Amino acid sequence: ELCSHVNHPLTSLDDAANAPATFSFVVPKKEISMVPDMGKWRRSQAYADYMGFILTLNEGVKRKKLTCEYKVSETVEKLLDLLGTLDRWIDETPPVDQPSRFGNKAYRTWYSKLDQEAEALVATVLPESSAPAAQEIAVYLKEAVGNATRIDYGTGHEAAFAAFLCCLCKVGALRVDDQMAMVFRVFNRYLEVMRKLQKTYRMEPAGSQGVWGLDDFQFLPFIWGSAQLVDHPTLEPRHFIEDKVVNEHYPDYMFLECIKFINEMKTGPFAEHSNQLWNISAVPNWAKVNQGLIRMYKAECLEKFPVIQHFKFGSLLSVQPVKP
């Protein structure tokens, strides 16, 4: 079940979306300020909704290629326009000359544009009935592109983008039959723009575990990408470290697209620069990889204070505990 306001599945969301009068949106704020607050996060409605959303999309893309047929709604088209705007702003904001190689300060100029325009951009995606939600949902979009102070990007920012999509489901802008388009079109386009940001402004990995992490910047495309490959007739996990396989199949599979990007960005033996992924290539089948990555995501991202301290809670993703 995708996210929903109360505990009902996405299909019955129309009622929630059509009754904004009884519902007040808020500007999301941080609630997890110390390590002992982590229990509050794990028990929250936000955690249940977020994880439920990730897993629903995981089921939705199982055994499906990026190139397969699926519905592309008007909201999805508008989201692609929004991401296209962010992309265009990168072209309009070239990196500046500066002594340090990393963290190009032009990123801050790019970010300030988003900071000013986010609410208006989100408003273009929302149906009339959900217009009041723009201010709340825009916060997740601004959190999804990296940090302007540190000029870094990591899995917490990626999580904010998933939260952004989850909120759009909750207000009825995205629906249950948009699942495949959400991952294959919207999230994939988001990844393209993030990779361009990372390359253009030489962004630092946020809270990176170096060679011990899965990837410097992303996690979700490995989860959803491994789901795509479940029960694949010929491709096994041991194949993704072969360049030939990656180059042939990356247009169909998000996981291989991620490997291709790593290979372009890193030098040296794969086993050294991406040790965790190298280990994963020894897992016998994709279903096991998928389950293992979901467990790892919970442990390495969602249960880590340095990541979750930045998560913001509002009316759509609530810090209130799940009702028993």
C-alpha positions as semicolon CSV with decimal commas, in nm:
position;residue;x (nm);y (nm);z (nm)
1;E;0,000;0,000;0,000
2;L;0,127;0,342;-0,089
3;C;0,121;0,629;0,152
4;S;-0,206;0,761;0,273
5;H;-0,330;1,011;0,526
6;V;-0,500;0,771;0,754
7;N;-0,414;0,404;0,723
8;H;-0,596;0,342;0,399
9;P;-0,438;0,248;0,068
10;L;-0,374;0,495;-0,208
11;T;-0,685;0,400;-0,404
12;S;-0,913;0,553;-0,140
13;L;-0,701;0,866;-0,120
14;D;-0,939;1,070;-0,331
15;D;-1,147;1,152;-0,021
16;A;-0,841;1,289;0,159
17;A;-0,742;1,492;-0,145
18;N;-1,087;1,641;-0,190
19;A;-1,125;1,760;0,166
20;P;-0,843;2,011;0,221
21;A;-1,073;2,241;0,418
22;T;-1,076;2,012;0,720
23;F;-0,703;1,966;0,697
24;S;-0,423;2,208;0,777
25;F;-0,081;2,174;0,621
26;V;0,228;2,283;0,814
27;V;0,590;2,365;0,735
28;P;0,782;2,046;0,819
29;K;1,049;2,067;1,087
30;K;1,319;1,853;1,247
31;E;1,216;1,648;1,550
32;I;1,512;1,414;1,600
33;S;1,775;1,623;1,774
34;M;1,955;1,364;1,989
35;V;2,040;0,996;1,952
36;P;1,774;0,891;2,210
37;D;1,509;1,051;1,981
38;M;1,570;0,775;1,725
39;G;1,301;0,561;1,892
40;K;1,052;0,840;1,821
41;W;1,144;0,815;1,451
42;R;1,116;0,435;1,438
43;R;0,771;0,446;1,600
44;S;0,645;0,736;1,391
45;Q;0,373;0,732;1,130
46;A;0,631;0,894;0,898
47;Y;0,864;0,594;0,924
48;A;0,580;0,347;0,861
49;D;0,454;0,551;0,564
50;Y;0,800;0,607;0,419
51;M;0,905;0,244;0,443
52;G;0,565;0,129;0,313
53;F;0,609;0,359;0,015
54;I;0,960;0,230;-0,066
55;L;0,839;-0,132;-0,045
56;T;0,528;-0,070;-0,255
57;L;0,743;0,075;-0,531
58;N;0,981;-0,220;-0,486
59;E;0,693;-0,460;-0,561
60;G;0,570;-0,239;-0,843
61;V;0,895;-0,261;-1,042
62;K;0,976;-0,628;-0,982
63;R;1,073;-0,810;-1,305
64;K;1,010;-0,495;-1,512
65;K;1,250;-0,326;-1,755
66;L;1,300;0,052;-1,767
67;T;1,196;0,034;-2,132
68;C;0,865;-0,149;-2,077
69;E;0,520;0,008;-2,130
70;Y;0,351;0,194;-1,845
71;K;0,113;0,482;-1,788
72;V;0,258;0,835;-1,780
73;S;0,008;1,070;-1,618
74;E;-0,013;1,447;-1,646
75;T;0,137;1,483;-1,295
76;V;0,433;1,269;-1,398
77;E;0,485;1,489;-1,706
78;K;0,476;1,798;-1,483
79;L;0,731;1,643;-1,246
80;L;0,960;1,576;-1,543
81;D;0,922;1,942;-1,645
82;L;1,013;2,047;-1,289
83;L;1,328;1,830;-1,296
84;G;1,406;1,966;-1,643
85;T;1,399;2,316;-1,495
86;L;1,650;2,217;-1,224
87;D;1,869;2,067;-1,497
88;R;1,852;2,384;-1,708
89;W;1,954;2,594;-1,405
90;I;2,275;2,387;-1,380
91;D;2,358;2,485;-1,741
92;E;2,287;2,849;-1,655
93;T;2,511;2,834;-1,345
94;P;2,858;2,718;-1,451
95;P;3,114;2,629;-1,183
96;V;3,336;2,919;-1,071
97;D;3,716;2,931;-1,055
98;Q;3,824;2,858;-0,699
99;P;4,128;2,712;-0,526
100;S;3,961;2,403;-0,381
101;R;3,873;2,124;-0,621
102;F;3,568;2,006;-0,431
103;G;3,248;2,180;-0,336
104;N;3,222;2,444;-0,609
105;K;3,056;2,755;-0,465
106;A;2,843;2,804;-0,778
107;Y;2,628;2,527;-0,629
108;R;2,505;2,781;-0,372
109;T;2,390;3,011;-0,651
110;W;2,207;2,719;-0,813
111;Y;2,054;2,620;-0,480
112;S;1,933;2,972;-0,400
113;K;1,728;2,964;-0,720
114;L;1,556;2,646;-0,603
115;D;1,513;2,791;-0,257
116;Q;1,326;3,090;-0,407
117;E;1,124;2,894;-0,662
118;A;1,050;2,561;-0,490
119;E;0,701;2,645;-0,371
120;A;0,594;2,780;-0,711
121;L;0,745;2,474;-0,884
122;V;0,556;2,236;-0,655
123;A;0,234;2,432;-0,708
124;T;0,254;2,356;-1,082
125;V;0,245;1,982;-1,005
126;L;-0,046;1,986;-0,759
127;P;-0,414;1,958;-0,849
128;E;-0,625;2,262;-0,761
129;S;-0,776;2,086;-0,458
130;S;-0,433;2,027;-0,304
131;A;-0,288;2,373;-0,371
132;P;-0,253;2,453;0,003
133;A;-0,007;2,165;0,039
134;A;0,259;2,333;-0,180
135;Q;0,444;2,498;0,108
136;E;0,467;2,176;0,308
137;I;0,569;1,954;0,016
138;A;0,822;2,206;-0,123
139;V;1,038;2,156;0,188
140;Y;1,109;1,796;0,082
141;L;1,207;1,907;-0,267
142;K;1,455;2,161;-0,124
143;E;1,599;1,894;0,108
144;A;1,640;1,649;-0,182
145;V;1,920;1,816;-0,377
146;G;2,203;1,836;-0,125
147;N;2,321;2,079;0,140
148;A;2,416;2,433;0,040
149;T;2,639;2,497;0,342
150;R;2,853;2,186;0,307
151;I;2,799;2,140;-0,069
152;D;2,744;1,771;-0,012
153;Y;2,489;1,509;-0,110
154;G;2,398;1,171;0,037
155;T;2,130;0,916;0,112
156;G;1,943;1,155;0,344
157;H;1,889;1,389;0,049
158;E;1,780;1,096;-0,165
159;A;1,533;0,999;0,110
160;A;1,387;1,351;0,101
161;F;1,308;1,302;-0,269
162;A;1,130;0,973;-0,195
163;A;0,945;1,157;0,085
164;F;0,853;1,429;-0,167
165;L;0,696;1,166;-0,396
166;C;0,527;1,000;-0,099
167;C;0,366;1,334;-0,005
168;L;0,244;1,381;-0,364
169;C;0,073;1,042;-0,330
170;K;-0,084;1,141;-0,002
171;V;-0,248;1,448;-0,149
172;G;-0,372;1,252;-0,451
173;A;-0,145;1,416;-0,711
174;L;0,017;1,078;-0,782
175;R;-0,190;0,761;-0,781
176;V;-0,144;0,389;-0,744
177;D;-0,115;0,336;-1,121
178;D;0,172;0,588;-1,135
179;Q;0,406;0,350;-0,950
180;M;0,619;0,242;-1,243
181;A;0,642;0,594;-1,385
182;M;0,745;0,722;-1,040
183;V;1,052;0,497;-1,037
184;F;1,133;0,460;-1,407
185;R;1,064;0,816;-1,520
186;V;1,057;1,053;-1,223
187;F;1,314;0,897;-0,992
188;N;1,538;0,809;-1,285
189;R;1,528;1,168;-1,411
190;Y;1,601;1,287;-1,057
191;L;1,909;1,061;-1,054
192;E;2,030;1,212;-1,382
193;V;2,000;1,563;-1,242
194;M;2,172;1,463;-0,915
195;R;2,461;1,302;-1,104
196;K;2,497;1,619;-1,308
197;L;2,501;1,828;-0,987
198;Q;2,758;1,596;-0,828
199;K;2,984;1,614;-1,135
200;T;2,941;1,984;-1,217
201;Y;2,993;2,119;-0,866
202;R;3,218;1,835;-0,741
203;M;2,988;1,778;-0,443
204;E;3,122;1,586;-0,145
205;P;2,949;1,264;-0,037
206;A;2,752;1,337;0,282
207;G;2,829;1,108;0,575
208;S;3,004;0,871;0,337
209;Q;3,147;0,550;0,476
210;G;3,412;0,554;0,205
211;V;3,474;0,216;0,049
212;W;3,255;0,052;0,316
213;G;2,936;0,219;0,201
214;L;2,732;0,086;-0,086
215;D;2,778;0,399;-0,298
216;D;2,897;0,753;-0,227
217;F;2,564;0,912;-0,309
218;Q;2,266;0,681;-0,370
219;F;2,094;0,376;-0,225
220;L;1,734;0,347;-0,350
221;P;1,818;0,274;-0,716
222;F;2,010;-0,033;-0,599
223;I;1,704;-0,157;-0,410
224;W;1,456;-0,091;-0,691
225;G;1,715;-0,189;-0,952
226;S;1,769;-0,530;-0,792
227;A;1,389;-0,578;-0,779
228;Q;1,378;-0,526;-1,157
229;L;1,625;-0,814;-1,200
230;V;1,444;-1,069;-0,978
231;D;1,408;-1,402;-1,166
232;H;1,599;-1,270;-1,469
233;P;1,659;-1,565;-1,707
234;T;2,027;-1,490;-1,776
235;L;2,162;-1,200;-1,570
236;E;2,285;-1,305;-1,226
237;P;2,441;-1,086;-0,956
238;R;2,789;-1,213;-1,050
239;H;2,748;-1,056;-1,395
240;F;2,718;-0,690;-1,294
241;I;3,093;-0,654;-1,243
242;E;3,150;-0,735;-1,611
243;D;3,173;-0,421;-1,826
244;K;3,032;-0,599;-2,128
245;V;2,710;-0,692;-1,942
246;V;2,673;-0,342;-1,795
247;N;2,720;-0,170;-2,131
248;E;2,473;-0,398;-2,302
249;H;2,194;-0,393;-2,044
250;Y;2,212;-0,060;-1,857
251;P;1,931;0,103;-2,064
252;D;1,691;-0,156;-1,920
253;Y;1,808;-0,182;-1,560
254;M;1,858;0,088;-1,300
255;F;2,105;-0,124;-1,102
256;L;2,338;-0,152;-1,401
257;E;2,298;0,220;-1,474
258;C;2,433;0,286;-1,124
259;I;2,726;0,052;-1,179
260;K;2,801;0,228;-1,509
261;F;2,811;0,566;-1,332
262;I;3,046;0,428;-1,063
263;N;3,276;0,286;-1,330
264;E;3,288;0,625;-1,503
265;M;3,363;0,813;-1,181
266;K;3,610;0,577;-1,012
267;T;3,944;0,431;-1,111
268;G;4,119;0,115;-0,999
269;P;3,987;-0,235;-0,929
270;F;3,612;-0,254;-0,862
271;A;3,672;-0,472;-0,553
272;E;3,872;-0,188;-0,398
273;H;3,663;0,121;-0,477
274;S;3,324;-0,050;-0,427
275;N;3,385;-0,328;-0,180
276;Q;3,023;-0,369;-0,064
277;L;2,893;-0,399;-0,420
278;W;3,172;-0,646;-0,496
279;N;3,048;-0,856;-0,202
280;I;2,691;-0,834;-0,330
281;S;2,801;-0,976;-0,667
282;A;2,868;-1,305;-0,482
283;V;2,503;-1,338;-0,364
284;P;2,339;-1,627;-0,555
285;N;2,023;-1,454;-0,681
286;W;1,857;-1,116;-0,720
287;A;1,571;-1,186;-0,476
288;K;1,832;-1,234;-0,201
289;V;2,016;-0,920;-0,312
290;N;1,690;-0,725;-0,299
291;Q;1,598;-0,847;0,052
292;G;1,952;-0,790;0,176
293;L;1,961;-0,434;0,040
294;I;1,629;-0,351;0,208
295;R;1,771;-0,473;0,542
296;M;2,092;-0,280;0,480
297;Y;1,899;0,036;0,391
298;K;1,712;0,026;0,720
299;A;2,031;-0,037;0,919
300;E;2,274;0,190;0,732
301;C;2,048;0,482;0,641
302;L;1,718;0,488;0,829
303;E;1,861;0,389;1,166
304;K;2,159;0,621;1,153
305;F;2,127;0,939;1,358
306;P;2,353;1,150;1,129
307;V;2,110;1,081;0,843
308;I;1,778;1,101;1,028
309;Q;1,854;1,412;1,236
310;H;1,791;1,611;0,917
311;F;1,454;1,449;0,837
312;K;1,160;1,688;0,860
313;F;0,812;1,602;0,983
314;G;0,486;1,776;0,901
315;S;0,119;1,686;0,865
316;L;0,177;1,447;0,572
317;L;0,478;1,265;0,720
318;S;0,395;1,282;1,088
319;V;0,617;1,231;1,392
320;Q;0,312;1,100;1,581
321;P;0,348;0,734;1,681
322;V;0,169;0,474;1,467
323;K;-0,170;0,402;1,618
324;P;-0,168;0,053;1,770
